Amino acid sequence: KATVSVLYWSIMPPPAKEAVVVIWDVGFDMSHRSSTSFDECKACIAEFCLKKIQHSRQDEVGILLMGSKQTHNRLAGGQSGKYANIAVLSELGKPTTDVIKQVGNVNQLADGGVAADLMDAFVVAGDMLQTRCKKLRFAKRIFLFTAAGDEVRNKDSLEVILTSFGQLELSLVVVAVEFDFKTEEIADHHEDWENMTMKQQNEKVLYHMVTSLGNSSICTKLETALQRLTDLSVKGVLQRTSTRGCLEFGEDLKIPLFMYTKTRKASVPTLKRTSIPARDLDPESKGKVDIERQYFRSDDPECNISDDDKVRAFHYGSTVVPFNELDTQMLVFDGGIRSLKVLAFVPASSVRRHQFLSGTYCVTTPPGDIQAQYAFAPLLQAMYETDNCVIVRLVRHNYKEPVIALAWAHITSNKKCLFLNELPFTEDLRKYDFRELTEPVSPELLQAVEDLITKMNLDTALPEDEEALRPRDVYNPLIQHFQQCVRLRLLKPDMELPPMDPKISTTCCNWTSDDNILSKFFAGSNTAIDRVKNVAGVRIASGVGEAKKRNFWFADGSGPVTAASDVFNANHEFKKQKTYFSGDGSGSQSDTNPRSSIDKSLGLGSDLLKDGRAIADKVTTIAPTSDFQDLLHRKDGDFVQTAITGMIKVIRDLLLESIGTSLHQKALNCVSVLRSGCVTESEPIEFNLFLKELKSMCSGGRKSGFWKHLQDKKLSLITKEECIESDITVEEAKKFLIEGEQEVVVQMKPVEEEVDDLFDALD
């Protein structure tokens, strides 16, 4: 059993933002080294800025060139010879693509080549951090890319700089470029100072600064830094509480606690709507688009509904139950103030982990609250030793609905807390019934499966000191590929998006690739898998994975058609033949759908079926023309008016929902079919009234192009020559189609008043 000290301190959360100054040595020694080292420094700094843009948008980065031919810094003004050859390439601020371009434009010989004092660069970097951060809560770091080959003149200022950096709580990261000493051997090197070269002395001093400052200061090789920056990474999460409250035992015993989110489903970032023309006109606006929603009546697209006329409603079956704002407020359940009320303790063995809802929370005491720590420590210790969990009533936010949750003690060498998961209500559970597994299993098959489980045991995948498939080591390939595409589009807007990087696929999803850490593990289990297949008699099912083929026959029964030339060389009507199979697996080409015999046995009339499917009872936007024809030809009632009204509504919806002209062709086909149907059914007045409304809708707006399509197809009013019920002449129809606002008088036919049936309304 682990032991918890009565008093332990909660770790203060780190600052939400970080300020970083990068000192890039481009002096005499660096300029005379190979261009490979210089290019690697450039790539490392650019990659560092990209990571900040991608994962830490609130962080700020500044870049200094040490050894530059120019002098550009705040401290150099009016002081002759001091802080010379130190240029601020980029002031402290949020990194942008312009900063990355500036880094890429630095030339090894043209911009550098002058020896500069390292201590002066430290002073300028510290001044930049102090001037920008002041008393704001920033984490502060200095990155130094150097080969440490130039002379340090102001050696006496070393201790003053270390003291100043310590007061600023600043950490130092030295990226070593071709150091003579290995970074892990610098501390153990005890050669006399006088016998060291100037470069070795500088390396020793830098290591002394790193060890003196502490506070996550490190010294690393350039190759290691570049490798870590190019590895897959995730966005950092700020240590912020999700809930603050008290763990309550009854009315009087309360322990203040903070709750942090431990796990939560990560999703691909959403793409925001942006206006490129607006961004080009006003770069400060960043092309932001404001969305304004308007609501219209479904039966009258021109009628705009105001906010006062809208109300929320609940669909109770086919009935709509409205709720106004006051009713909506009464529906909210008031759970009281934020709290965790203890309901009961239960043994951990009785917990059903498969019923946990998603998301895990970490519960601990507020940082620095000694009294809360005294009260929380024995509770944590007792729960851990007795192997018990606690069920609590959790209210995350004031006056919100409560939930039931379960918490258990977690004690390790560096973390002591409660982990909490939400439990389901009965409405959250899904109950399914499955058939019992009563089939006998042979001892040989059982032994083969046991050997497979043993062979694929993850504990044997890696050496004892390593662990495979840890969540922190497995990345989401979808999110990683999305970030890869965003970075490429950011740097090279005109380049096509690449396929998934092999580094992502081999790490996240392609487990059997040679570069994957589990490739040998899976290769070693193939023998056990083959043995299970042989013992169980596994075989490949015939036809699985094969492409489905369609057989085509001529309508007169001859065929089948084996080549396209058969269609052109024979005078036959062409049709597609379906193949139906009987229960014994035999099949034949025929027009007889087995469904028809079932329908007859069930007493379903053939007039309600068409090609094995139910005939539509309304016009839908999925297949409006076929639905319209089905309604016109139904024999079980008069559905002509339903078909015409439904088709008119579909045409309106298609035009309103069309993005540009995407749905215009479909709407045009609907108008043509509607006109033909109205002529056949002698209903010209309905069509003529709708066409006049359609002309008004399409005049002078974005839908004017649709009216041009109607003109091209000559889909005008139905004339008396086509249908005796119409009063429109051919000349009037031509004028209506061509002229802008031609008034055409359409005589309304008297409509019999429908009487609502009380029982139908109740139904």
N, C-alpha and C positions, 0 to 999 in steps of 0.2 A: 504494500500500500504506500502511496505517496503521502508525504506530510506537507501540510500547508502552514506556513508561518502565520501567526495571529495578525501580524502587521505586514502588509506588502503594499507597494505603491503602484497605483494605476499609471500607465505611461501617458504622458501628455501627448496629444495629437500633434503631428508635425505641422508647420505652417502650410497654409493652402497654396502659397505661391513661392516661386524660387527666382532669385536673381543670379545670373551667371555672367562672369566676364571671362572671355577666352583670350589668353595671351598667346599669340602666334609668333614664334621666333622665325623671322625671315632675315636674320643678320648675316654677318660675314661667314661664319662657320656653316650655317644651314644652306646658304646660297652656293657653297662650294661642295656640297654633298650631292649624291646622285638625285636625279630628278624623280626617281621612284619614291624616295622618302618624302620629298616635298609634295608630290601628288597624293600620297597616302594621307598626309596631314590635311590637305585640302579636302579630300573625300571624307575624312573623319569629321571635320568641322561642319561640312555641308550636311552630312547625315545626322549630326547632332541637332542642327537647326531644324531639319525635317521632322525628327522625332518630337521636338518641342511643338512644332506646328500641329502635328498629328495628334499627339496624346496630352500635351500640357499647354493649352492655349493661353492660360493666364500667366505663364512663366515669361520672364524677360531675359534677353541675351544681348550682351555687348561684345564687340570684337576689337582687340588691340593688335597692331602690328609692331613687334619689337625688332628694331634693326632696319626700319624703313628709311628711305632716302629723304622723306619728308618728316616734319615735326608738326603734329597736330593733336594737342591735348590741352586741357584746361590749366594745368599747372605750369606749362612751359612759357606762358606769357610773361615777359619782363624779367625772366631769370636766365641769364646768359649761361649756356653750357649745361644747365640742369634739365633733366627729363627730355633730352634731345633724341631725335631719331625714333620717337615713339608716336605713332599715328593711330587715332581712333578711326577704325574702318567703319564701325557701326556703333551708334550710341545705344545705351541700355533701353530696350523696348521689346515689344512682342515681335518675334522673328517673322519675316515675310519672305516671299520668293525673291524680292529685290535684294535682301541680305544674302541669300544663297547665290544670286548672280554676282554680287560683289566679291564673294569668296572665290567663285570660279574664275573671276577676271584677274586675280592677283597673280603676278608673274614673278618667277623665282629670281630673275636677274634684273628686270626693269624696276621692280618695286622695292627690292631689298638689297642686301649685300653690305650693309654698314653695321659695324659692331655697336651694340647698345648695352646699357647697364641693366642687368636683370632686376636689381633692387629698385631702380627707378620705375621699371614696368610694374612691379608689385605695388609701389606707392600710388601710381596712376590708377591701377585697377581698384585698389582699396578706396581711393577717393571717388571713383565712379559709383561704387556700391554704396558708400556712405551718403553721397549726395542724393542718390535716387531713393534709397530705402528709408533713410532718416530713422524714425521710430516705428515705421510700418513693419508688420510681422512678415518678413521674408526669410526664407532659407537662403543663405548666401554661400556661393562657391566660386573659386577661381580655377580655371583649367589652364594649364601651361603645357604647350607643345614645343619642345625644345630638345636640342642635342647637347646642350650645356657645354658648348665648345668655346664661347667667347669669354673674355676676361670680365670679372665682376670687380668694379672699382670701389663702390661704396659698401665695403664689407662691414664697416662699423654700424651700419643702420640695420643689421640683421635682427638683433634682439628687440629693437624698437618696433620693427615691422611685425615680429612674432607677437609682441604684447598687444599691438593695435589689432591684429587679426583675431587674437583671442577675445578681446573686448567686443568685437563685432560678431563673435560666434561664427567665424568664417572657416570653411574647410578648403583644403587645397588638393587638387588632383593633378599630379605630374604625369604627363604622357611622354614616356622616354623614347627618344629617337636615337637608335644606335648607341645606347649607353655601353661604356666599357665594362661596367659591373652588371651582373644580373641583379634584377631588383630584389630578389630574395637573399642576395649575398652582400648587399651594401652594408647592412648593420653588423655583419660578422667580419668585415674587413678591417684589420687593425694595423695596416702598414703605416709607417711614419708619414706624417703630413708632408714633410719636405721631399720625400721620395715619390709622392704622387704627382701625376701630371695635372695641369690646370683643369682639364676636363674631368678627371677623377675627383679632384677637390670639389668642383661644382656639383657633381653628382652626389657626393657625400653630404654637402650642405643642403641640397634639396631633400634628401632623405631625412636629414635632421629636422627640417621644417615640417615635413609630413608627420613624423612621429611626435613632434612637440605639439602641433595643433590638435591631433586626434580628430574627434568629431567627424568620422567617416572620411578622413583624408587618406589618400592612397597614392602609390606610385606604381604605374602599370606600363607595359610595353605598348608601342604604337600598334603592333599587329593585334594584340589582345583587345585593345580599345576598339579598333575597327571591326573586329569580329563580333564583339558584343553589340555594337551599334547596328550591324547589318543582320543580326539574328532576329527571329520573330519576336515580337513584343506586344504587350497589351497596354491599354490606357490605364494610367494610374488613377486610383480612387482616393479621394480625400477622406480622412478619418472624421466623419461627421456623424452625429447621433441621428438615428431615425426616430427615437422616442426617448423622452426623459420622464421618469416618474418614480414611484415608490413601490417596493415589494411589501404588501400589506398582510399582516397576520391579525385578523380581527380589526378592532377599531383603534387600538393604541400603539401596536408594534409596527413600525414602518422603517424600511431601509431604503435610502435613496439609491437609485440605480440608473445607469445609462445603457441604452440598447443600440447596437450597431448592426448594420446589414452584413451578414457573412457571405451568403450566396444569393444570387439573383440571376435569372435567365438573361443573357446578353443577346441583343438583336442587332441586325445590320442597321446602321444609321439611315434615316429617311432622307430622300432627296428633296430639297426645298425648291419651290417654284421661284425662278429668277428671271427678270426681264433684262436681256442683254442690251437692247437699245437704251433703256433707262440707266443701266450701269455705265454705258459709254458716255451718256450726256452728263451724268452726275456720279463720279466714282465714289463719292462719300455715301451715297445711298446704297451701294453694293447691289443694285438691281432688285431691291426688296419689292415684293408684290403683296398688295393688300387684297384680300378676298372679300367680296361683298355678296352676300347671299340674298336672293329674292325668291319668294314663293308665289305660285300661280295656281289658280283653280284647274283641276284636271279636265273639267268640261268647258272651261273658258280660258284658254292660254293668254288672253290679253288682259285678264283681270288680276292685278297685283294684290296680294293679301298683305295687309299691314300687320305689325306686331301685336296690336290690340285685338286682332281677330283670330290670332293663333292660340292654341291651347294644347297641352300635352294630353295624351289619351292612352288607354290600355285596351288592347284587343282581347276581349273576353269572349272567346269563340268567334262568332261572326258579328258580335256586338261591340261597338266602340264605346268605352266608358271614359268620359273626359274628366280631367283633374286640373283645376286652376292652381295658381301659385300658392294660395293659402292651403289648399288640400295637399299640395306637394310637400310643404313644410311639415304638415301633420304626419306624413308618411315616414319621416326621418325618425329613426330610433335613437333616443338620447341615452348613451351609455355612461354619462358622467364625465368627470375629469380623467386625465391620463393616469393609469394605474396598472399594477399587476397584483391581483388579489389571489392569495393562496387558497385553493379549494381542497386539495388532498395530496397525499404522497402515495405513490404506487411503486411496487418492485419493478426494476428495469426489465426483468424477464417477461413481464406481462404486457410490455409495450409493443404494439403492432406498427412497426416502422413503415410498412407498405401503405398505411393510411395517412402518413404525413402529407400535408399540403406543401406546395413548392415554396422555397425560400427558407433560409436558416438565419437566425439572429444570434448575436453574441451579447451577453448581458454581464455587466461588471459595474463596479462602483465609480462614482465621479472622480476624476483625477484630483488628488490632494485631500480628499475627504477622509480624514483619519477615523472619525467615529463610524462612518459607513463601512470602512474596511474592518474595524473591530467586530462589527455585527455580521458582516457578510462572510468573513473567513471561517468561523465555526460552522455555519450553515453549509458552506461548500464542502468542508472537510467531512461533516457527518453524512451528507448525501453520497459522497464518494466512497466512504468506508462501508456504509450500509447498502450500497448499490441500489439506491432509490431515486426516483424521479418525482418531480412536483408538477401537478396540474394547476394552472393558473387561469384566471379570467383577465384577458388583456384588452385594454382600451388604448390604442395607439395615439389617438388625437382627442382633444377635448370634445365631449358631446358627440362623439361618433359611435357607431355600432360596436359592441364588444365581440370578441372571439375567444374560443377556448384553445389553450396552448399547453404544450408539455415542455419542460426544461430539465436538463440533466447536467451533472457536474462534469467539467473537463479540466483535468489537472495535468500539466506537463512541466518540464523544467523552466520554460519561459512563458507559459500562459496558464492562468487560473481564472476560469469564468464559468458561466452557465451558457449552454447552447439551447436555443429555444426554437421549436417548430409548431406551427399552427395545426390544430386538429380539426377534422371535418365535422360539420353538422350532418344530420341524417339526410338533408337535401343534397349534400355534396357527395354522398356515396353512390356507387353504381353496383347493383347486385346482378350477377350473371350466373346462370346455371350451366354446368358443363357435364358431359357424360363421364362416368367414372372409368378409370383406366383399369379394366379387369382382364385385359388380354395377358396370358402367361408369357413370361420372358425366360428364354433359355439361359442356363448358367453360363454357356459359352459367350453369348451376346452380352450378358451382364458383366462378365470379366473383361470383355473387350472395351466396353464403355468405361469401366473403372480405370483401365490402363490408359485410355484416352484422357480422362480427367487428370490422372496423375502426370501424364506427359505434358499436358497444357497448363499445369499449375504455374501461376505467375511467379511464385517464390523461387522457382528454378530458372527463370528467364535470364536473370542477371546475377552477377556476384553478390555476396551477402551485404556488402556496404552500399549497394545501389538498389533503387526501387523503380519499377517500370510502371507506366501508365498512371503516374500521379497526375491529378487534375491540373496542377500548376505547370506540368510539362506538356500537356496535350492542348493544342490550339484549335480553335474553330476555323476550318478551312474556308468557309464562306466569308467570315469577317476578315480574315487575313488577305484573301484574294481581293475583296472589295477595297481594302486599304492600299493594296498594291496598285490597283487600277486608278484610284484617286491620286496617288503620288505621281504616277506616270502622266495622267492628264494635267496635273498641276504644273509639272516641269515641261512637258511637251504636249501642248494642247492639240496639235494636228496629227499626232501619232495614233494608230489604231491600238485598241486595248489588247493586251497580250493574253495568252492562255495562262492557266494557273502555274505559278512558279514551282519547279520540281522540289524546291526546299519546303514549300508548304505542303505539297501532296505527300512527300515521303515522311514528313513529320506528323501529319494530321490524319491522313486517310489511307495512304498506300502502304499498309503495314508490311507487305511482303517484299518491298523493294530492297535492293542491296544496301542502301544508305540508311534504312530504318533500323532502330536499335533492336527491334523484335524479329528481324528477318531470319536469323539463325534459329530463334525459338520456334517460329512457325515451320521452318524447313524440317526441324527435328521431329515435329508432330505428324508429318505426312504418313509415316509408317503406321502409326496408331489409327489414323483416319481411314487408311486403306483396309486395315484389318476389320474395323467396324463395318465398312461397306461390304466386305466379303462375307462376314458372318451373318449380317442382316439381309443379305441378298439384294442390295440396292442396285438398281439398273436404271438406265436412262429411259424415260417414257417416250414412246413414239409420238412424233408430231409436236413435241414441246419445243418451243423456240423457233419453229419453222414459220415462214411467212405464210399467211393465209392467202389462198388462191381463189379467184372468182372464175366460175365457168360461164361462158357466154354461148348462147344458142340462138339459132334463127327462130323467128316467131312461128314459122310453119312446122317446127319440130325437127327440121334437119340440122345437122351439125355434129359435134360441137365446132365452134370456130377456133382454129388452131393458129391462124396468122392474120395479120391485118389485110393481106391480099384477098382473103376469102370474102371480106366485106365488100370490096370493090369489084370482085369478079363475079359475084352472084347477085341476082336481083331479089333480095330478101329483105323483109323488115327485120331490124336488129333489136334484140332484147336481151336482158340479163336473166339468167336462170339460177335459181336458188337450189341448193342441195339440202334435203332434210334426211335425218338419220333416225332409224327406229331404235327401240330399246336394245336390240341385240347388236347394234353397231353397223348394220347394213344400211346403205343409203342409195338414193336414186335421184336423178334430176326430174323434177316435176313442179307444177304450179300449185300443188295442193299443200297448203300450210297445215301441219298437224294441229295448230291452234284452232283451226276452223272446226274440227271434230269435237274438240273440247268445248268450244262455244256452243255448239249445237246441243251437246249433252247437258250443258248448264242452262239451256233455254234462252241463250242470247240470240237476238235476231241478227241476221246477216247485214241488215241495213245500218246497224250501229258500228260495223267494223269495216275497215278498208285496208287491204294489204296486211292483215294481221294486227292492226292497231285500232284503237278506239277513235271514232270520228270526233273532231273537235266540237265543243259546245260554245266556244267563243273565239274571237280573233286575237291572236297573240303576236308579239313582235318577233318571235322566233321564226315562225313559218306563216306569215300573214296571208299570203296568196292561197296556199293549200287549205288553211283554216277557213277562209272566205268561201272557197269552192265547196268544201264539205258542208258548210251551213246551208248554202243554197240548194244542195242536192239531198238534204236529209228528208226522209219520208215519214218520220215519226212526229212531225209538227211543222208549223210555219216559222222558220228562222230567218226569213229574208230581212226583216227589219233589224234583227240582232246582228246579222252579218254586215249590213250597211253601216249601222251605227258603230260597230266595233272596228271596221276597217277605217272609218273616218278618224276615230280616236287614235288608231295606230299610226296613221299618216301624220297627225299632229305631233305625236310623241317622237316619231323618227326625226322630224324637222327640228324640234326643240332640242333634242339630245345630240344631234349631229355636230361633230367637231369639224368645222369647215364643210367640206362636201362629202365626208366619209359615208353618210347614210342616204345621200341624195338618190343614188341609183335604185336602192331598195324602195324608197318612198315613191319614185317614179313608176316602178313596176306595180306598186300597190294602187296608184291612181289609175293606171291603165286597166288593171283587173277590175277595179271598182266601177269604172265607166262601162266596161263590157257587161258586168253583172247587172247594173242598173238598166241598161238597154234591154237585156234579156228578160228581166223581171218587171219591165214597164214601170220603173221608179226613177224617171228623169229629174223630177223636181228636187229630190234629195241630193242628187249629184250636182245639179246646177247651183243650188244654194251653197253647197260646200266649196265648189270651184270658185265662186265669187268671194267667199271668205278666204280661200287660199290665195287668191290674187291680192287681196288687201294685205294679207300677212307677208307676202313676198315682195311687196312694192317698196323700193327705196331702202332696203336694208341688206343684211348679210345673206339673206335667203333669196335675193334677186336672181342669183344664178340658177336656182331651181326652176323659177318661172321660165327662164330661157330654155331649159330642157323640155318643159311642157310645150313651148312654142315649136321647138325642133321636131317633137313627136306629133304635133298638131292635135294635142289632147284638149279640145275646147268643149264648150257646152253641148249637151245632147239636143239635137234639132228635131223638129216635128217630122222630118223625112226619115229619121232613124227610129223614132218612137212617137206614136200618135198622142201620147199623154203630154208631150212637150209643146210649148207655144213659141219656141225659139226658132227663128229662120236661119238658113245657112249664112246669110249676110251678117246677121247679128252675131253669130258664133265666130265668124272670121274677125269682125271688128273687136269683139271682146278679147280675143286672143292677142291682137296686135296693139290696140290702143292702150294708153296709160290707164285711165280710169273710166272705161266705158260703162255707162249705167245700163244695165239690162234688167228689164222688168220680168220677174219670175213670179208667175201666179201661184199662190199657195193653195194647195189642195186641202179642203177641210179634213181635219183629223178627228176621229171619234175619241171622245173623252174616255180614258181608262178609269175603271172603278177599282180602287185598291181593295183587295180581299183581306179582312181582318186576320184570318187564320194564316194566310200567306205571310203577312207582315210579322206575326208572332213567330212564325217558323224561321 
